[in-house]
Amino acid sequence: MQTAIMSSTSFPAVDKEREFRNALGRYATGIAVVTLKTQTGDLLGLTVNSFNSVSLAPPLVVWSLAATSSARAAFEASEYYAINVLAADQEALSQRFASRRENRFDGLALETGLGGAPLLPGSCARFQCRNAIRHAGGDHIVFIGEVEHFDYGEGEPLIYFSGAYRRLAA
Ligand SMILES: Cc1cc2nc3c(=O)[nH]c(=O)nc-3n(C[C@H](O)[C@H](O)[C@H](O)COP(=O)(O)O)c2cc1C
């Protein structure tokens, strides 16, 4: 006779969105901070793990922004933005740029990229993008950026997997 242990699939009321997030979380990603300078001169930036490559020629990358983001109008209007791929020792920056904090750039030794987009020091790689394509994607806006300039170092990246920060294994 079978024991009374039920698998999670036995519950029809299981939270589908939670399960979908869990499944997506099995895909390990890096972490990036996407930044821009607004038309009024303010600096904006947010943490994303939706960044990925799209095309080599022309050089295109993709990331998505929650449609409810307070930065949505600025990202839709901006000619340029920068994508800063975080290094393994930049977990605090990831948290900072995902928080409600007022000025996320305080105390950072910023460099300036195309369109005035702030470049974060110590990043693994930085892609300066023209805001080429914006596309509605459900509850997110899909941004495809054309990379006009990039730089990178040899440092190891910060990893995000199953809702937690990780490091590359030796
Ligand atoms: C690991 C991680 C990955 C995230 N990825 C995204 C993302 O791809 N797109 C997005 O819009 N928000 C993402 N967020 C959430 C934003 O960073 C956060 O909602 C934002 O900073 C809130 O500020 P805002 O209302 O000004 O956008 C992520 C947060 C974390 C911690």
PDBQT file of the ligand as one rigid body, heavy atoms in Angstrom, charges set to zero:
ROOT
HETATM    1  C1  LIG A 201      18.453  39.413  -8.867  1.00  0.00    +0.000 C 
HETATM    2  C2  LIG A 201      17.474  40.434  -9.354  1.00  0.00    +0.000 A 
HETATM    3  C3  LIG A 201      17.103  40.460 -10.692  1.00  0.00    +0.000 A 
HETATM    4  C4  LIG A 201      16.184  41.409 -11.168  1.00  0.00    +0.000 A 
HETATM    5  N1  LIG A 201      15.873  41.432 -12.501  1.00  0.00    +0.000 NA
HETATM    6  C5  LIG A 201      15.009  42.364 -12.969  1.00  0.00    +0.000 A 
HETATM    7  C6  LIG A 201      14.743  42.470 -14.365  1.00  0.00    +0.000 A 
HETATM    8  O1  LIG A 201      15.275  41.725 -15.195  1.00  0.00    +0.000 OA
HETATM    9  N2  LIG A 201      13.864  43.430 -14.781  1.00  0.00    +0.000 N 
HETATM   10  C7  LIG A 201      13.256  44.280 -13.893  1.00  0.00    +0.000 A 
HETATM   11  O2  LIG A 201      12.472  45.122 -14.313  1.00  0.00    +0.000 OA
HETATM   12  N3  LIG A 201      13.505  44.213 -12.559  1.00  0.00    +0.000 NA
HETATM   13  C8  LIG A 201      14.381  43.284 -12.088  1.00  0.00    +0.000 A 
HETATM   14  N4  LIG A 201      14.669  43.231 -10.752  1.00  0.00    +0.000 N 
HETATM   15  C9  LIG A 201      13.968  44.148  -9.828  1.00  0.00    +0.000 C 
HETATM   16  C10 LIG A 201      14.491  45.566  -9.898  1.00  0.00    +0.000 C 
HETATM   17  O3  LIG A 201      15.881  45.635  -9.638  1.00  0.00    +0.000 OA
HETATM   18  C11 LIG A 201      13.725  46.428  -8.860  1.00  0.00    +0.000 C 
HETATM   19  O4  LIG A 201      12.375  46.175  -8.955  1.00  0.00    +0.000 OA
HETATM   20  C12 LIG A 201      13.919  47.882  -9.135  1.00  0.00    +0.000 C 
HETATM   21  O5  LIG A 201      15.210  48.290  -8.760  1.00  0.00    +0.000 OA
HETATM   22  C13 LIG A 201      12.876  48.676  -8.379  1.00  0.00    +0.000 C 
HETATM   23  O6  LIG A 201      13.042  50.029  -8.688  1.00  0.00    +0.000 OA
HETATM   24  P1  LIG A 201      12.140  50.795  -9.787  1.00  0.00    +0.000 P 
HETATM   25  O7  LIG A 201      10.724  50.784  -9.329  1.00  0.00    +0.000 OA
HETATM   26  O8  LIG A 201      12.742  52.151  -9.841  1.00  0.00    +0.000 OA
HETATM   27  O9  LIG A 201      12.278  50.054 -11.083  1.00  0.00    +0.000 OA
HETATM   28  C14 LIG A 201      15.601  42.323 -10.270  1.00  0.00    +0.000 A 
HETATM   29  C15 LIG A 201      15.977  42.302  -8.912  1.00  0.00    +0.000 A 
HETATM   30  C16 LIG A 201      16.916  41.369  -8.465  1.00  0.00    +0.000 A 
HETATM   31  C17 LIG A 201      17.323  41.378  -7.017  1.00  0.00    +0.000 C 
ENDROOT
TORSDOF 0
